[in-house]
Amino acid sequence: MLVGGCTGGLVETSTNQYTNYAEAQEDGAFQRGWLPQSLPNGAHSIMETHNIDTNELLMTFKYVPAEIDEFLSKCVAATTLELPAAGRT
């Protein structure tokens, strides 16, 4: 299932939801860069919201426990946390 939207006209935000990894791949979400190539193949209930003006991204997904260690090993810890302004969320 794919859901998209735009809020307000000033901020270009889009939300996409996928049942599983294969559905996200078929839709081209990885090729567009809004989902990481390292997302586990067993990921499901995937939701990503991105802002094309600021390149901010929020992603949630459920996973198969056996795959999470490999995924986390490819993540890089942020040295600072920059939260968006209250009006942009």
C-alpha positions in Angstrom: 0.0 0.0 0.0 1.4 3.4 -1.0 0.2 6.6 0.6 1.5 10.0 -0.4 0.7 13.6 0.6 1.7 17.2 0.7 1.1 19.5 3.6 0.4 23.2 3.4 2.1 24.2 0.2 5.1 25.7 2.0 6.6 22.4 3.2 6.8 19.5 0.8 6.3 16.4 2.9 5.5 12.9 1.7 4.6 9.7 3.6 4.9 6.2 2.1 3.9 3.0 3.8 4.9 -0.5 2.6 3.7 -3.9 3.8 7.2 -5.4 3.4 10.6 -5.0 1.8 9.6 -6.4 -1.5 6.8 -3.9 -1.9 9.1 -1.0 -1.1 11.7 -2.3 -3.6 9.0 -2.7 -6.3 7.9 0.9 -5.7 11.5 2.1 -6.2 11.8 3.5 -2.6 15.4 2.4 -2.4 16.4 3.8 -5.8 14.9 7.2 -4.8 17.0 7.2 -1.7 14.3 7.5 0.9 15.0 4.0 2.3 18.5 2.8 3.2 20.0 0.1 1.0 21.0 -1.7 4.2 17.3 -2.2 5.4 16.9 -5.8 6.3 15.2 -8.0 3.7 12.8 -9.1 6.5 11.7 -5.6 7.3 7.9 -5.1 7.2 5.3 -2.5 8.3 7.7 0.1 6.8 6.7 3.8 7.0 8.8 6.7 5.8 8.1 10.4 5.9 10.4 12.8 4.1 10.6 16.5 3.4 12.1 17.1 0.0 13.0 20.7 0.9 15.1 19.9 4.0 16.0 16.2 3.2 14.7 15.3 6.7 13.6 11.7 7.0 11.7 9.7 9.6 11.5 5.9 9.1 9.9 3.2 11.2 9.8 -0.6 10.5 9.4 -3.9 12.1 12.1 -6.5 11.7 13.1 -10.1 12.1 15.3 -10.2 15.2 18.0 -12.3 13.5 18.6 -9.5 10.9 18.9 -6.5 13.2 22.5 -6.8 14.3 23.7 -6.7 10.7 21.6 -3.6 10.0 22.8 -1.8 13.2 26.4 -2.5 12.3 25.9 -0.4 9.1 24.5 2.5 11.0 26.6 5.5 12.0 25.9 7.3 15.3 25.2 11.0 14.9 27.5 13.2 17.0 24.8 15.9 17.4 21.1 15.7 17.3 19.4 18.4 15.2 15.7 18.4 15.7 13.4 20.2 13.2 11.7 23.4 14.2 8.4 22.8 15.9 6.5 24.2 13.0 8.0 21.8 10.5 6.9 18.5 12.2 
